[in-house]
């Protein structure tokens, strides 16, 4: 059986996309995952990449080498090739999958002079990941562009999560990514009928201030008495301290509003069953950078798989799907007042009708269908 190595600089327990990727590969390959943190998934071997603490001095060194245009040194400071990487290079691999652009240097280091195929799941468009932040543009954007120019065209296959992102990679780096969406596995589950006197809104995901979860709190100030909002918020990787404090701040700020509740994050296997108890999944994401403007996130597909109606701003990738299936509400702009006007006009019958449309959407937008596309594309490499 062929051997595959999957690389990712994240914790697999909180990375649904890579977890699905491992499931797809495990059908045809003997799979080893190299990632951060603990791993409790069966079906593959696991290696901890042991991330070093990102201290102030290490951050300073990363910035220095980047500003000096020595991008290789800058990358090595951020993601040093440890003894684990050296050991992985000594093993024989048929396939190496690099998740996110910053895994590419490690992937090609491990490949060395071997015949291993290198596949990149770019996820989002890394060169503009946090373009709204000046410090990121100065320090990290040049390194990311260097990685893309150096290695992206050498990859045997590239994936990304949406059409707009794929077009950007093609335009700027001459590669032709395939689109694999963030859809979770299909589940046999029925919509929960809407209560005539109570419309339950829900949101789940990372509490990153740049994603403006506070807009959903503001939204509640403009909705009528029927509406309630539950949020399942989680912290984020290297910024876990900052996002933890932000969640605490949100809880204190809205503690007196009985219609808003903030919960602990959900384990992956509990997301869809828990969301199924609600009526509408809410995601209002102002397009402050390229990736936000072209967002097609996990939570959007989780809402659909949970058979919810979906309420969003005019984000084009998500709006296109809602227009195709008629299973949600699209505001004309990203102002919470505008979305509130659309929601206030809903009746229980309208909500139930949109939920039924999500039944059809869930059959087509699921991991099983993505798995077929993914496995066939990998098979063609061999």
N, C-alpha and C positions, 0 to 999 in steps of 0.2 A: 504494500500500500504506500502511495506517495506521502511525503512528509511536508506539512505546511507550518510555517511560523507566522503568528499574528502579533504585530507590534503596536502598542498604543501607550501614550503617556497619560493614562487616566486610570481610575479605579473601576474595574469591570462591574462591580456591584451597582454602579450608578451610570453605566454606559450601555444603554439598551441596544444601540445600533451595533456595537462591536459584539455584544452577546448574541445577537441574531446572526451576525457574520460567522461566529464560531459554530453555531448550529448548522448553517448552510455548508460550511467546509467539512464538518465532521462526517458528513455522509460519504464523501469521496476521499478524504485525507486523514492521516494520523496527525492531529493538530496539537501544537504547543502554543500557548498564549503567554506573551511576555508583557507585563503591565505593572501598574502600581497597586499597592495595597493587597488585601486578602482576596481570595477567590473561592467561591463555594459552588461553582458550576461543575457538574459532572460531564464526562465525555471528552475531556482533553487534559493534557498536562499543563502545568502552570509554573511560570518563573517570575519571581518578584524583581523588578528592575531597581528597587531600592532608591527612590528619589532622595537626593541630598536636600537638606533644609535650605530654602532660598533666603539666606541671610542678607543683611544690608550690604556687607562687603562683597558678597557674591553678585548681588544686583549691580553694584558699582562696577565690578569687573566686566560683567556682561555689557553694560552701557559703554564702558571705555573702549572695548574692542570693536563694538559696533560703530561707534562714532569715529573710530580710527579706520573704519572700512575693512577690518580684518574679521570678516563674517564667520570664517571657520573657527577662529578662536572664541568668538562670541558664542557661537552655537555650542562649542565644547564646554564652555563655562556653564551654560544653561542645562545641557544634556550630556554630561561627560560619558564617554564610552568606558564603562567600568569593566571589571573582570568578567561580569556576566556577559557583556557584549563580546568580549574576546572569546569566551567559551562557546557562545552561540556561533561565532564565525568558524570554529573548528568542526562543527557538526555539518552533516550533509542535509541540505534542504532542496526540495523540488519547487516550493513556492514560498515567497516571503510577501506578506501583506502589511503595508505601512499605513497606519491610520493617522490621518492629518499630515499636512505637509512637513511639519517639524520632525516626523519620524523618518523621512527619506534618507538623510545622511547615515543614520544607523542601519537602515535596510540595505543600502548599497555597500556599507562597510562589511556587513555580515555576508552578503553575496560574494564579495571579493571577486575572484576569477572563476567562480563556479558557473554552472549553467542554470542556476535557479532563476525562475521567473519572478519578477518584482511587480506587484500590483499595488496601486495607491488608491485608498479610499480617502479622497481629499475632504470628505464631509462638506464643509462650507468653503467659501472663497477666501483662503488665508491671507493673500496680499492686502485685503481691505478689511480684515477681521475687526479691528477696533480703530478704524480710520478717524473716528470722531475724537480720539484722544491724541493730543499733540505729542506727549511723551512716547506713546506707542509708535507713532509715525516716525519719530526721530530714531528710536532705539531698535524696534523689532521689525518694522516694515522693510527696511533695506535687507535684513538677514533673510526674511521670508522670500523676498524677490530673488535673492541670490540662490536660495535652495531651489526655487522653481526653475530658474534659468539653467542651473547646473544639472539637475537630476530629473526633472519632470518628464522631459522628452525621452529619457532613457527607459522609463517605465514601460512594461509590456501592456499594461491596461490601467485605465484611470476611471474611477467612479466619483460621483458627487451626488448631492441630495435633491437638486432641482435644476430645472431647465435654464433659468437665468444665470446660475452659477456656472453651469457647463459652458454656456456661450461665452462667459468672461474668460474662462481658462482657454477656450479655443482661440478667441480673439487675441489674447495677450501672450500665450505661450505655445500656440500651435498644436495643442493636444485636443483629442476629441473624447471627452469623458462620457461614459454611459450614466444614466440617471437611475439610481436605486433610492427610492424614497425611504422615509423613516417609519413606515407603517409597521405596527405590531402584528403578531399572529392573529388569524381569524378565529373568532369564538362564536359558538352557537349561544346567543344570548338575545333576549327580547327587550325592546324598549320599555321603560317604566312609564306608565301613563301619567300625564301631567295632572297635578291637583288643580282644580278650578280656582282655588283661593291662595295658592302658594306656588311660585315659580322659583325653582332652585338653580342657582348659578354656581359654577365650579371652575377653579383654575388650579393647575399643578405645575411645578417646575422650579427652576433655580431663582432665588430671590436676588437677582442682580439689579442694583439700582438703575443701571443703564437700560434695562428692559421696562422700566417704569411701571412696576406693579401697583404703585400708588394711584395710577389712573383708574384702576378698577375700583379702588376705594372711593375715588371721586365720583365714578359712575354711579355708585350706590346712593349718593346724595341726590341724584336726579331721577331715580326710579321710584315707582309707586310702592305702596305697602305690601304688594304681593311678593316682591323679590327679596331673596336672601342670597348671600354669597359665602361660600366656603373656599378657603385656599389651603393647599397642601404644598408648603414651601420647603425647599432644601438649600443647603449651602453649596459652595462651588470651589472645588479643587484648591489651587494656591490661594484663592481669595476667601477661604472658608471663614476666617476671622471677621472679615469685613461684612460678608453676607449674613453671618450669624448675628452680628450687631444690628444689621439692618432689619432682620426679622424681629428682633427684640424691640426695636424702635417702632415698627409697624404695629406690633401687639399692644404696646403702651398707648400709641396714638389713637387706636380705634377700639380700645377696651370697653368704652361706654356705648358702643353701637351694637345692640343685640342681634342685628341682622347680618353682621360680619363676624366670621369665625376663622381663625388661623390654626391649622393643624400641623402635626409633624409630617415629614415626607412619607410617602407610601413605598413599600417594597415593590419591585417591578411586577411580581405576579398578582399583586392586589390592586394595581392601578385601574384596570378596566372594570372588574367587578364593583369596585368602590364608586367609580364615576357613573356607573349605570344607574345609581340611585337618584341622579340629578336630571335636570332638564336641558340646560344649555351649558356648553363649554365656552368660556370667555377668554379671548386673547386680543388685547389691544396693544400693538407694538409699533410705536412711531419709527419711521425709517431714518434713524439718525446715522446709520452707516449702510454700506452696500449689502452686507449679509442680512441685516434686519429688513431692508427693503425687499429682499428676495427670500424671506424666511419661509420654510416649509417644515416646521419642527415636529418632534416626536408627539408633543401634546396634541397637536391638531389631529393627527391620526388616532391617538388614544381616544379623543372625544368621539370620533366617528365610530371606532370599534366598540365603544361603550354605548352606541346607538343614541347619542345625544344630538340635539340641534347645536349648531356652532354659531357664535357671534364674534365678528372680527371687524377691524378697520379695513380700509381698501388695500391690503397687502396683495399684490397681483397673483402670486403663486397660489395662495390659499383661496383667494376670491375666485380664481378660475375653476377650482374644484367645486366650490359651493354653487357657482352658477351652473355647472354641468349637472349636478345632482339635485339642486333645489333644496338643500338640507341645512340652510342657515341664513343668517342675517349679516349683511355687509353694510357698514356705515359709509357715508360719503367722504369722511375725513377721520382723523385720529383724535378728535375732540370727544371726551366722554359724554358731553351733552348731546352730541349728534347720535351716538350709539344709543343713549338712553331714550331718545325719541322713538327710535325704531323698536326698542324692546317694550316700551310702554304701550305700543300699539298692538302687541301680540295678544292673541286669545289662546286658551288651552288647546282649542282645535288646531290652530295654526302650529303650535309647538309640537303636537302629536303628529301632524302631517310631515313636518320636517324630520322628526325622529324616524318615521317610517322610511323617508328617503335615505337616511343614514344606514338603514338596513341594507339597501341596495349598494350604497357606496362601500360599506364594510366588506362585501363579498369581493369587490374588485381591488380595493386599496388595502392589501394585507401582505404580511411577510411571506406567506406561502407563494404568492405570485412573484414577489421580488426574488425569492429563493431560486425559482426556476430560471429567471433572467441571469442572476448572479452565477449559478452553477454552469449554465450553458456557456457563458462568456469565459469562465475559467477553463472549462473543458476544451474550448477552441485553442487555447494557448498550448495545449499538449498534443 
